[in-house]
Amino acid sequence: MSSLPNCPKCSSEYTYEDGLLFVCPLCAHELAAESEINSLEKEKVFKDSNGNVLIDGDTVSVIKDLKVKGTSSVIKIGTRVKNIRLVDGDHDIDCKIEGFGAMKLKSGFVKIV
């Protein structure tokens, strides 16, 4: 048996190697070589709206008014958020905002203070 990975899109076992890519002939999905995938996973970098790298424990400021889903409340521009925690997912930041409680924010809507 070959050591080529199955296609992540259609689960086909007929992938083939084309240079640095694995290609699925059934759905035409292209997948980077495993060494590239592993290096990309290790190098996950979170950046704020200005392109500065975020780390756990940073203090950030909200750059625009954000509506809080499920309420009529708004997190105002300039609100400081202390001691952020970075997580994987569609929202990059877990934090507590004074007056609102636990929140999840996207890193594109904050800047480092």
Buried (B, 14 or more C-beta within 10 A) or exposed (E): EEEBBBBEEEEBEEBEEEEEBBBBEEEEBEBEBEEEEEEEEEEEEBEBBEEEEBEEEBEBBBBEEBEEEEEEEEBEEEBEBEEBEBEEEEEBBBBBBEEBEEBEBEBEBBBBE
